[in-house]
Amino acid sequence: MSVAYALLGLLEEESPRHGYDLKRQYDHLFSQTWPVKFAQVYATLGRLARDGRVTLEGEKPGRGPDRKLYAITDEGTSALDSWLIEPAPADPNVQGVLFMKVVLALLSDRPAARFLDAQRARHLERMHELTRLKTEGTLTEQLLADYSLFHLEADLRWIELTQARLERLRKEIQS
């Protein structure tokens, strides 16, 4: 579902836009962590239009078929806001979604540091749960808890590093 929110965020930055342009910018920002195919972009735009989160604003001639121009709606902006402020599940290796949220927040001048703080709090809460499990659980549960704890610690280090580099990242993605 993150692809839909990424497209909403990109449309919020500049609207209206066609699928080819959205795919190109998406690839520039997110393809290393979350690759997407053209068909997925167009299918997602179709679902977003069906759900009232984007509207079709017309068509633009191009090589081949005319390119449909999409714009974000108020409902789409509201859905994007809700998704951005909701911390991702405190699972190991959450950086792909979290990175996407940070980039989209920076593109739209939302408080990316606030999202990182919320994610840090979610991770710390999960770490407390896992630490309790380590003291009460079986050896198997303890080992699984250790595995998750180590990954969550790495995520927390990544969150700290990212927060320290937010201004540099903002300049890079806005150029």
KENU-315709 format. One record per atom (N, C-alpha, C): x, y, z; atom name; residue in three letters. Coordinates in nm, 3 decimals. Layout:
{{X,Y,Z},CA,ALA}
...
***
This chain:
{{0.081,-0.120,0.000},N,MET}
{{0.000,0.000,0.000},CA,MET}
{{0.085,0.126,0.000},C,MET}
{{0.211,0.117,0.030},N,SER}
{{0.297,0.236,0.035},CA,SER}
{{0.313,0.302,-0.101},C,SER}
{{0.303,0.225,-0.208},N,VAL}
{{0.315,0.284,-0.341},CA,VAL}
{{0.203,0.386,-0.362},C,VAL}
{{0.084,0.354,-0.317},N,ALA}
{{-0.028,0.448,-0.331},CA,ALA}
{{0.001,0.578,-0.257},C,ALA}
{{0.054,0.568,-0.137},N,TYR}
{{0.084,0.688,-0.061},CA,TYR}
{{0.201,0.765,-0.123},C,TYR}
{{0.297,0.695,-0.178},N,ALA}
{{0.407,0.762,-0.246},CA,ALA}
{{0.353,0.843,-0.364},C,ALA}
{{0.262,0.783,-0.442},N,LEU}
{{0.205,0.855,-0.556},CA,LEU}
{{0.124,0.975,-0.509},C,LEU}
{{0.049,0.959,-0.400},N,LEU}
{{-0.025,1.073,-0.345},CA,LEU}
{{0.070,1.185,-0.304},C,LEU}
{{0.180,1.147,-0.239},N,GLY}
{{0.277,1.247,-0.197},CA,GLY}
{{0.342,1.318,-0.315},C,GLY}
{{0.371,1.243,-0.419},N,LEU}
{{0.430,1.304,-0.538},CA,LEU}
{{0.330,1.393,-0.610},C,LEU}
{{0.203,1.353,-0.609},N,LEU}
{{0.100,1.439,-0.669},CA,LEU}
{{0.076,1.564,-0.586},C,LEU}
{{0.091,1.551,-0.456},N,GLU}
{{0.073,1.668,-0.371},CA,GLU}
{{0.184,1.771,-0.397},C,GLU}
{{0.302,1.722,-0.425},N,GLU}
{{0.414,1.812,-0.452},CA,GLU}
{{0.388,1.893,-0.580},C,GLU}
{{0.337,1.826,-0.682},N,GLU}
{{0.312,1.891,-0.811},CA,GLU}
{{0.194,1.820,-0.877},C,GLU}
{{0.089,1.895,-0.904},N,SER}
{{-0.031,1.836,-0.961},CA,SER}
{{-0.083,1.929,-1.069},C,SER}
{{-0.141,1.880,-1.176},N,PRO}
{{-0.158,1.739,-1.213},CA,PRO}
{{-0.031,1.684,-1.279},C,PRO}
{{-0.023,1.553,-1.277},N,ARG}
{{0.090,1.482,-1.339},CA,ARG}
{{0.039,1.354,-1.402},C,ARG}
{{0.116,1.306,-1.498},N,HIS}
{{0.079,1.180,-1.563},CA,HIS}
{{0.162,1.065,-1.505},C,HIS}
{{0.117,0.945,-1.529},N,GLY}
{{0.180,0.826,-1.471},CA,GLY}
{{0.326,0.810,-1.505},C,GLY}
{{0.364,0.843,-1.629},N,TYR}
{{0.504,0.830,-1.669},CA,TYR}
{{0.593,0.920,-1.584},C,TYR}
{{0.549,1.043,-1.563},N,ASP}
{{0.625,1.138,-1.482},CA,ASP}
{{0.632,1.093,-1.336},C,ASP}
{{0.522,1.043,-1.285},N,LEU}
{{0.520,0.992,-1.147},CA,LEU}
{{0.615,0.875,-1.131},C,LEU}
{{0.614,0.784,-1.227},N,LYS}
{{0.703,0.667,-1.222},CA,LYS}
{{0.849,0.711,-1.225},C,LYS}
{{0.879,0.808,-1.309},N,ARG}
{{1.017,0.856,-1.319},CA,ARG}
{{1.064,0.916,-1.186},C,ARG}
{{0.982,0.999,-1.124},N,GLN}
{{1.023,1.059,-0.996},CA,GLN}
{{1.024,0.954,-0.885},C,GLN}
{{0.929,0.863,-0.886},N,TYR}
{{0.926,0.755,-0.788},CA,TYR}
{{1.057,0.675,-0.796},C,TYR}
{{1.097,0.638,-0.917},N,ASP}
{{1.221,0.563,-0.934},CA,ASP}
{{1.341,0.640,-0.881},C,ASP}
{{1.343,0.770,-0.908},N,HIS}
{{1.454,0.853,-0.861},CA,HIS}
{{1.464,0.851,-0.708},C,HIS}
{{1.350,0.852,-0.640},N,LEU}
{{1.349,0.862,-0.495},CA,LEU}
{{1.348,0.728,-0.423},C,LEU}
{{1.277,0.627,-0.477},N,PHE}
{{1.249,0.508,-0.398},CA,PHE}
{{1.285,0.374,-0.462},C,PHE}
{{1.329,0.370,-0.584},N,SER}
{{1.343,0.241,-0.653},CA,SER}
{{1.444,0.147,-0.587},C,SER}
{{1.542,0.200,-0.515},N,GLN}
{{1.640,0.111,-0.454},CA,GLN}
{{1.580,0.031,-0.339},C,GLN}
{{1.480,0.086,-0.270},N,THR}
{{1.421,0.014,-0.158},CA,THR}
{{1.284,-0.044,-0.190},C,THR}
{{1.217,0.013,-0.290},N,TRP}
{{1.079,-0.029,-0.318},CA,TRP}
{{1.052,-0.015,-0.467},C,TRP}
{{1.104,-0.106,-0.549},N,PRO}
{{1.085,-0.092,-0.695},CA,PRO}
{{0.938,-0.107,-0.735},C,PRO}
{{0.902,-0.041,-0.843},N,VAL}
{{0.765,-0.047,-0.893},CA,VAL}
{{0.769,-0.050,-1.046},C,VAL}
{{0.675,-0.120,-1.105},N,LYS}
{{0.665,-0.128,-1.251},CA,LYS}
{{0.559,-0.029,-1.300},C,LYS}
{{0.569,0.006,-1.428},N,PHE}
{{0.471,0.099,-1.486},CA,PHE}
{{0.328,0.048,-1.464},C,PHE}
{{0.307,-0.080,-1.487},N,ALA}
{{0.171,-0.135,-1.472},CA,ALA}
{{0.119,-0.113,-1.331},C,ALA}
{{0.207,-0.125,-1.232},N,GLN}
{{0.164,-0.105,-1.093},CA,GLN}
{{0.129,0.042,-1.068},C,GLN}
{{0.204,0.133,-1.128},N,VAL}
{{0.174,0.276,-1.114},CA,VAL}
{{0.035,0.305,-1.169},C,VAL}
{{0.008,0.256,-1.291},N,TYR}
{{-0.122,0.284,-1.353},CA,TYR}
{{-0.236,0.215,-1.281},C,TYR}
{{-0.215,0.093,-1.235},N,ALA}
{{-0.319,0.023,-1.160},CA,ALA}
{{-0.347,0.096,-1.028},C,ALA}
{{-0.242,0.144,-0.964},N,THR}
{{-0.259,0.216,-0.838},CA,THR}
{{-0.331,0.347,-0.860},C,THR}
{{-0.296,0.420,-0.967},N,LEU}
{{-0.367,0.544,-0.998},CA,LEU}
{{-0.515,0.516,-1.025},C,LEU}
{{-0.544,0.405,-1.090},N,GLY}
{{-0.684,0.368,-1.114},CA,GLY}
{{-0.759,0.344,-0.984},C,GLY}
{{-0.695,0.273,-0.890},N,ARG}
{{-0.759,0.249,-0.760},CA,ARG}
{{-0.776,0.379,-0.681},C,ARG}
{{-0.674,0.464,-0.687},N,LEU}
{{-0.684,0.593,-0.617},CA,LEU}
{{-0.797,0.677,-0.674},C,LEU}
{{-0.815,0.675,-0.806},N,ALA}
{{-0.926,0.748,-0.869},CA,ALA}
{{-1.060,0.688,-0.828},C,ALA}
{{-1.067,0.555,-0.829},N,ARG}
{{-1.190,0.487,-0.787},CA,ARG}
{{-1.229,0.524,-0.645},C,ARG}
{{-1.127,0.538,-0.558},N,ASP}
{{-1.152,0.566,-0.417},CA,ASP}
{{-1.166,0.716,-0.387},C,ASP}
{{-1.158,0.799,-0.490},N,GLY}
{{-1.177,0.943,-0.472},CA,GLY}
{{-1.056,1.015,-0.417},C,GLY}
{{-0.939,0.953,-0.423},N,ARG}
{{-0.818,1.016,-0.370},CA,ARG}
{{-0.741,1.095,-0.476},C,ARG}
{{-0.767,1.065,-0.602},N,VAL}
{{-0.715,1.145,-0.713},CA,VAL}
{{-0.828,1.163,-0.813},C,VAL}
{{-0.814,1.265,-0.895},N,THR}
{{-0.910,1.287,-1.004},CA,THR}
{{-0.834,1.293,-1.135},C,THR}
{{-0.903,1.259,-1.240},N,LEU}
{{-0.849,1.270,-1.375},CA,LEU}
{{-0.872,1.414,-1.420},C,LEU}
{{-0.764,1.484,-1.452},N,GLU}
{{-0.772,1.627,-1.486},CA,GLU}
{{-0.762,1.653,-1.635},C,GLU}
{{-0.762,1.548,-1.714},N,GLY}
{{-0.752,1.566,-1.858},CA,GLY}
{{-0.645,1.476,-1.915},C,GLY}
{{-0.611,1.502,-2.040},N,GLU}
{{-0.510,1.421,-2.107},CA,GLU}
{{-0.412,1.512,-2.178},C,GLU}
{{-0.291,1.462,-2.193},N,LYS}
{{-0.184,1.538,-2.257},CA,LYS}
{{-0.128,1.452,-2.368},C,LYS}
{{-0.115,1.507,-2.488},N,PRO}
{{-0.059,1.426,-2.598},CA,PRO}
{{0.086,1.387,-2.568},C,PRO}
{{0.121,1.268,-2.611},N,GLY}
{{0.258,1.220,-2.595},CA,GLY}
{{0.288,1.125,-2.710},C,GLY}
{{0.404,1.064,-2.704},N,ARG}
{{0.433,0.960,-2.803},CA,ARG}
{{0.345,0.841,-2.771},C,ARG}
{{0.266,0.799,-2.864},N,GLY}
{{0.173,0.691,-2.837},CA,GLY}
{{0.042,0.747,-2.784},C,GLY}
{{-0.023,0.670,-2.696},N,PRO}
{{-0.153,0.715,-2.644},CA,PRO}
{{-0.139,0.843,-2.561},C,PRO}
{{-0.248,0.920,-2.555},N,ASP}
{{-0.248,1.039,-2.471},CA,ASP}
{{-0.223,1.000,-2.326},C,ASP}
{{-0.156,1.089,-2.254},N,ARG}
{{-0.123,1.063,-2.114},CA,ARG}
{{-0.228,1.129,-2.026},C,ARG}
{{-0.287,1.048,-1.938},N,LYS}
{{-0.387,1.098,-1.844},CA,LYS}
{{-0.318,1.177,-1.734},C,LYS}
{{-0.375,1.291,-1.701},N,LEU}
{{-0.321,1.376,-1.595},CA,LEU}
{{-0.404,1.358,-1.469},C,LEU}
{{-0.335,1.329,-1.359},N,TYR}
{{-0.401,1.305,-1.230},CA,TYR}
{{-0.366,1.416,-1.133},C,TYR}
{{-0.461,1.448,-1.046},N,ALA}
{{-0.440,1.546,-0.938},CA,ALA}
{{-0.492,1.486,-0.808},C,ALA}
{{-0.428,1.520,-0.699},N,ILE}
{{-0.470,1.471,-0.568},CA,ILE}
{{-0.594,1.548,-0.523},C,ILE}
{{-0.686,1.480,-0.456},N,THR}
{{-0.806,1.543,-0.403},CA,THR}
{{-0.785,1.574,-0.255},C,THR}
{{-0.881,1.645,-0.196},N,ASP}
{{-0.875,1.670,-0.051},CA,ASP}
{{-0.877,1.539,0.026},C,ASP}
{{-0.955,1.444,-0.021},N,GLU}
{{-0.958,1.312,0.044},CA,GLU}
{{-0.823,1.243,0.034},C,GLU}
{{-0.756,1.259,-0.079},N,GLY}
{{-0.623,1.202,-0.096},CA,GLY}
{{-0.522,1.267,-0.002},C,GLY}
{{-0.530,1.398,0.012},N,THR}
{{-0.441,1.469,0.105},CA,THR}
{{-0.465,1.425,0.248},C,THR}
{{-0.590,1.409,0.284},N,SER}
{{-0.624,1.364,0.419},CA,SER}
{{-0.572,1.223,0.445},C,SER}
{{-0.587,1.134,0.347},N,ALA}
{{-0.536,0.997,0.361},CA,ALA}
{{-0.385,0.997,0.374},C,ALA}
{{-0.318,1.081,0.296},N,LEU}
{{-0.172,1.091,0.304},CA,LEU}
{{-0.130,1.141,0.442},C,LEU}
{{-0.197,1.244,0.493},N,ASP}
{{-0.167,1.295,0.627},CA,ASP}
{{-0.178,1.184,0.731},C,ASP}
{{-0.286,1.109,0.725},N,SER}
{{-0.308,1.001,0.823},CA,SER}
{{-0.200,0.895,0.814},C,SER}
{{-0.162,0.859,0.693},N,TRP}
{{-0.058,0.757,0.676},CA,TRP}
{{0.077,0.806,0.725},C,TRP}
{{0.108,0.932,0.696},N,LEU}
{{0.238,0.986,0.736},CA,LEU}
{{0.255,0.992,0.887},C,LEU}
{{0.150,1.026,0.959},N,ILE}
{{0.166,1.040,1.105},CA,ILE}
{{0.155,0.908,1.179},C,ILE}
{{0.108,0.804,1.114},N,GLU}
{{0.097,0.673,1.179},CA,GLU}
{{0.231,0.601,1.172},C,GLU}
{{0.293,0.573,1.288},N,PRO}
{{0.419,0.499,1.284},CA,PRO}
{{0.401,0.361,1.221},C,PRO}
{{0.503,0.318,1.151},N,ALA}
{{0.501,0.183,1.093},CA,ALA}
{{0.510,0.080,1.205},C,ALA}
{{0.465,-0.043,1.180},N,PRO}
{{0.481,-0.146,1.283},CA,PRO}
{{0.627,-0.158,1.323},C,PRO}
{{0.650,-0.184,1.451},N,ALA}
{{0.787,-0.193,1.502},CA,ALA}
{{0.843,-0.330,1.469},C,ALA}
{{0.864,-0.354,1.342},N,ASP}
{{0.921,-0.478,1.294},CA,ASP}
{{1.064,-0.451,1.248},C,ASP}
{{1.148,-0.553,1.253},N,PRO}
{{1.282,-0.533,1.199},CA,PRO}
{{1.274,-0.494,1.051},C,PRO}
{{1.368,-0.414,1.009},N,ASN}
{{1.381,-0.375,0.869},CA,ASN}
{{1.265,-0.290,0.817},C,ASN}
{{1.222,-0.194,0.897},N,VAL}
{{1.111,-0.107,0.858},CA,VAL}
{{1.160,0.013,0.776},C,VAL}
{{1.290,0.024,0.750},N,GLN}
{{1.344,0.143,0.688},CA,GLN}
{{1.282,0.179,0.554},C,GLN}
{{1.243,0.081,0.473},N,GLY}
{{1.187,0.113,0.342},CA,GLY}
{{1.065,0.202,0.353},C,GLY}
{{0.970,0.165,0.436},N,VAL}
{{0.849,0.244,0.455},CA,VAL}
{{0.882,0.374,0.526},C,VAL}
{{0.964,0.366,0.629},N,LEU}
{{0.999,0.485,0.705},CA,LEU}
{{1.075,0.585,0.617},C,LEU}
{{1.167,0.537,0.537},N,PHE}
{{1.240,0.625,0.446},CA,PHE}
{{1.143,0.695,0.351},C,PHE}
{{1.047,0.620,0.298},N,MET}
{{0.949,0.678,0.207},CA,MET}
{{0.871,0.789,0.277},C,MET}
{{0.830,0.765,0.402},N,LYS}
{{0.756,0.865,0.477},CA,LYS}
{{0.840,0.991,0.498},C,LYS}
{{0.966,0.973,0.532},N,VAL}
{{1.054,1.088,0.555},CA,VAL}
{{1.069,1.170,0.427},C,VAL}
{{1.094,1.105,0.315},N,VAL}
{{1.112,1.176,0.189},CA,VAL}
{{0.984,1.250,0.151},C,VAL}
{{0.870,1.185,0.163},N,LEU}
{{0.744,1.250,0.127},CA,LEU}
{{0.714,1.367,0.220},C,LEU}
{{0.746,1.351,0.348},N,ALA}
{{0.726,1.462,0.442},CA,ALA}
{{0.814,1.580,0.404},C,ALA}
{{0.938,1.554,0.370},N,LEU}
{{1.028,1.663,0.332},CA,LEU}
{{0.983,1.730,0.203},C,LEU}
{{0.933,1.652,0.108},N,LEU}
{{0.885,1.711,-0.018},CA,LEU}
{{0.769,1.806,0.005},C,LEU}
{{0.687,1.778,0.107},N,SER}
{{0.567,1.858,0.130},CA,SER}
{{0.580,1.952,0.249},C,SER}
{{0.702,1.968,0.299},N,ASP}
{{0.728,2.056,0.414},CA,ASP}
{{0.650,2.015,0.539},C,ASP}
{{0.629,1.885,0.555},N,ARG}
{{0.572,1.834,0.679},CA,ARG}
{{0.687,1.807,0.777},C,ARG}
{{0.658,1.795,0.905},N,PRO}
{{0.764,1.776,1.005},CA,PRO}
{{0.818,1.632,1.007},C,PRO}
{{0.915,1.604,0.926},N,ALA}
{{0.972,1.469,0.918},CA,ALA}
{{1.030,1.425,1.052},C,ALA}
{{1.087,1.517,1.127},N,ALA}
{{1.144,1.481,1.258},CA,ALA}
{{1.036,1.426,1.350},C,ALA}
{{0.915,1.479,1.339},N,ARG}
{{0.804,1.430,1.422},CA,ARG}
{{0.771,1.285,1.389},C,ARG}
{{0.777,1.250,1.260},N,PHE}
{{0.750,1.112,1.220},CA,PHE}
{{0.858,1.019,1.273},C,PHE}
{{0.981,1.064,1.267},N,LEU}
{{1.091,0.983,1.319},CA,LEU}
{{1.079,0.965,1.471},C,LEU}
{{1.037,1.070,1.541},N,ASP}
{{1.017,1.060,1.686},CA,ASP}
{{0.907,0.959,1.719},C,ASP}
{{0.799,0.963,1.643},N,ALA}
{{0.690,0.867,1.666},CA,ALA}
{{0.736,0.725,1.639},C,ALA}
{{0.817,0.708,1.535},N,GLN}
{{0.868,0.574,1.505},CA,GLN}
{{0.962,0.526,1.614},C,GLN}
{{1.045,0.615,1.664},N,ARG}
{{1.136,0.580,1.773},CA,ARG}
{{1.055,0.533,1.894},C,ARG}
{{0.949,0.605,1.927},N,ALA}
{{0.865,0.567,2.041},CA,ALA}
{{0.802,0.429,2.019},C,ALA}
{{0.755,0.403,1.896},N,ARG}
{{0.697,0.271,1.865},CA,ARG}
{{0.801,0.162,1.881},C,ARG}
{{0.922,0.186,1.834},N,HIS}
{{1.030,0.087,1.847},CA,HIS}
{{1.064,0.062,1.993},C,HIS}
{{1.075,0.168,2.072},N,LEU}
{{1.109,0.152,2.214},CA,LEU}
{{1.002,0.073,2.288},C,LEU}
{{0.877,0.100,2.254},N,GLU}
{{0.767,0.025,2.314},CA,GLU}
{{0.778,-0.124,2.281},C,GLU}
{{0.806,-0.154,2.156},N,ARG}
{{0.822,-0.295,2.114},CA,ARG}
{{0.944,-0.357,2.182},C,ARG}
{{1.050,-0.282,2.199},N,MET}
{{1.169,-0.335,2.266},CA,MET}
{{1.139,-0.370,2.412},C,MET}
{{1.057,-0.290,2.478},N,HIS}
{{1.018,-0.321,2.616},CA,HIS}
{{0.939,-0.452,2.622},C,HIS}
{{0.849,-0.470,2.526},N,GLU}
{{0.772,-0.595,2.519},CA,GLU}
{{0.865,-0.715,2.499},C,GLU}
{{0.958,-0.701,2.409},N,LEU}
{{1.051,-0.812,2.381},CA,LEU}
{{1.143,-0.840,2.500},C,LEU}
{{1.182,-0.737,2.572},N,THR}
{{1.267,-0.755,2.690},CA,THR}
{{1.191,-0.832,2.798},C,THR}
{{1.063,-0.800,2.815},N,ARG}
{{0.981,-0.878,2.910},CA,ARG}
{{0.972,-1.024,2.866},C,ARG}
{{0.955,-1.046,2.737},N,LEU}
{{0.947,-1.183,2.685},CA,LEU}
{{1.076,-1.259,2.713},C,LEU}
{{1.188,-1.191,2.704},N,LYS}
{{1.317,-1.256,2.731},CA,LYS}
{{1.327,-1.306,2.875},C,LYS}
{{1.267,-1.236,2.968},N,THR}
{{1.277,-1.277,3.109},CA,THR}
{{1.176,-1.385,3.144},C,THR}
{{1.067,-1.395,3.068},N,GLU}
{{0.961,-1.488,3.103},CA,GLU}
{{0.947,-1.604,3.006},C,GLU}
{{1.006,-1.593,2.889},N,GLY}
{{0.981,-1.691,2.783},CA,GLY}
{{1.075,-1.810,2.786},C,GLY}
{{1.044,-1.904,2.697},N,THR}
{{1.129,-2.021,2.678},CA,THR}
{{1.257,-1.978,2.608},C,THR}
{{1.351,-2.068,2.599},N,LEU}
{{1.476,-2.037,2.530},CA,LEU}
{{1.449,-1.998,2.385},C,LEU}
{{1.360,-2.069,2.319},N,THR}
{{1.325,-2.036,2.180},CA,THR}
{{1.270,-1.895,2.171},C,THR}
{{1.179,-1.859,2.260},N,GLU}
{{1.121,-1.725,2.260},CA,GLU}
{{1.228,-1.620,2.291},C,GLU}
{{1.319,-1.653,2.380},N,GLN}
{{1.427,-1.560,2.414},CA,GLN}
{{1.517,-1.534,2.293},C,GLN}
{{1.550,-1.641,2.221},N,LEU}
{{1.636,-1.624,2.103},CA,LEU}
{{1.566,-1.542,1.994},C,LEU}
{{1.438,-1.567,1.975},N,LEU}
{{1.363,-1.489,1.876},CA,LEU}
{{1.352,-1.344,1.919},C,LEU}
{{1.334,-1.322,2.050},N,ALA}
{{1.328,-1.185,2.102},CA,ALA}
{{1.462,-1.116,2.081},C,ALA}
{{1.572,-1.187,2.106},N,ASP}
{{1.705,-1.129,2.084},CA,ASP}
{{1.722,-1.088,1.938},C,ASP}
{{1.681,-1.175,1.848},N,TYR}
{{1.692,-1.145,1.705},CA,TYR}
{{1.619,-1.014,1.673},C,TYR}
{{1.494,-1.003,1.718},N,SER}
{{1.416,-0.882,1.691},CA,SER}
{{1.477,-0.760,1.759},C,SER}
{{1.524,-0.776,1.881},N,LEU}
{{1.585,-0.664,1.952},CA,LEU}
{{1.707,-0.608,1.879},C,LEU}
{{1.791,-0.698,1.829},N,PHE}
{{1.911,-0.652,1.757},CA,PHE}
{{1.872,-0.572,1.633},C,PHE}
{{1.770,-0.618,1.562},N,HIS}
{{1.726,-0.545,1.443},CA,HIS}
{{1.661,-0.412,1.479},C,HIS}
{{1.584,-0.411,1.586},N,LEU}
{{1.522,-0.286,1.629},CA,LEU}
{{1.628,-0.185,1.674},C,LEU}
{{1.733,-0.234,1.740},N,GLU}
{{1.843,-0.145,1.778},CA,GLU}
{{1.908,-0.084,1.654},C,GLU}
{{1.927,-0.163,1.552},N,ALA}
{{1.984,-0.111,1.427},CA,ALA}
{{1.890,-0.007,1.366},C,ALA}
{{1.761,-0.035,1.368},N,ASP}
{{1.664,0.062,1.316},CA,ASP}
{{1.672,0.193,1.394},C,ASP}
{{1.685,0.184,1.526},N,LEU}
{{1.695,0.306,1.608},CA,LEU}
{{1.819,0.386,1.572},C,LEU}
{{1.929,0.318,1.546},N,ARG}
{{2.050,0.389,1.504},CA,ARG}
{{2.026,0.458,1.369},C,ARG}
{{1.956,0.389,1.280},N,TRP}
{{1.924,0.447,1.149},CA,TRP}
{{1.835,0.570,1.167},C,TRP}
{{1.737,0.562,1.255},N,ILE}
{{1.647,0.675,1.281},CA,ILE}
{{1.728,0.795,1.331},C,ILE}
{{1.818,0.772,1.424},N,GLU}
{{1.902,0.880,1.477},CA,GLU}
{{1.988,0.943,1.367},C,GLU}
{{2.050,0.860,1.288},N,LEU}
{{2.135,0.909,1.179},CA,LEU}
{{2.053,0.988,1.078},C,LEU}
{{1.937,0.937,1.043},N,THR}
{{1.851,1.005,0.947},CA,THR}
{{1.805,1.139,1.002},C,THR}
{{1.768,1.141,1.129},N,GLN}
{{1.724,1.267,1.190},CA,GLN}
{{1.836,1.371,1.188},C,GLN}
{{1.959,1.327,1.211},N,ALA}
{{2.072,1.419,1.208},CA,ALA}
{{2.099,1.473,1.068},C,ALA}
{{2.053,1.403,0.966},N,ARG}
{{2.080,1.442,0.827},CA,ARG}
{{1.957,1.496,0.754},C,ARG}
{{1.851,1.528,0.826},N,LEU}
{{1.726,1.569,0.761},CA,LEU}
{{1.744,1.691,0.672},C,LEU}
{{1.815,1.790,0.718},N,GLU}
{{1.829,1.912,0.637},CA,GLU}
{{1.906,1.884,0.509},C,GLU}
{{2.010,1.803,0.519},N,ARG}
{{2.085,1.767,0.398},CA,ARG}
{{1.998,1.688,0.302},C,ARG}
{{1.917,1.596,0.356},N,LEU}
{{1.828,1.517,0.273},CA,LEU}
{{1.723,1.605,0.206},C,LEU}
{{1.670,1.700,0.282},N,ARG}
{{1.570,1.794,0.224},CA,ARG}
{{1.630,1.866,0.103},C,ARG}
{{1.751,1.917,0.117},N,LYS}
{{1.814,1.989,0.007},CA,LYS}
{{1.838,1.898,-0.112},C,LYS}
{{1.879,1.775,-0.086},N,GLU}
{{1.908,1.681,-0.195},CA,GLU}
{{1.783,1.645,-0.273},C,GLU}
{{1.673,1.614,-0.204},N,ILE}
{{1.553,1.569,-0.277},CA,ILE}
{{1.479,1.685,-0.341},C,ILE}
{{1.496,1.806,-0.290},N,GLN}
{{1.427,1.919,-0.349},CA,GLN}
{{1.505,1.980,-0.465},C,GLN}
{{1.628,1.931,-0.489},N,SER}
{{1.704,1.986,-0.601},CA,SER}
{{1.682,1.905,-0.727},C,SER}
***
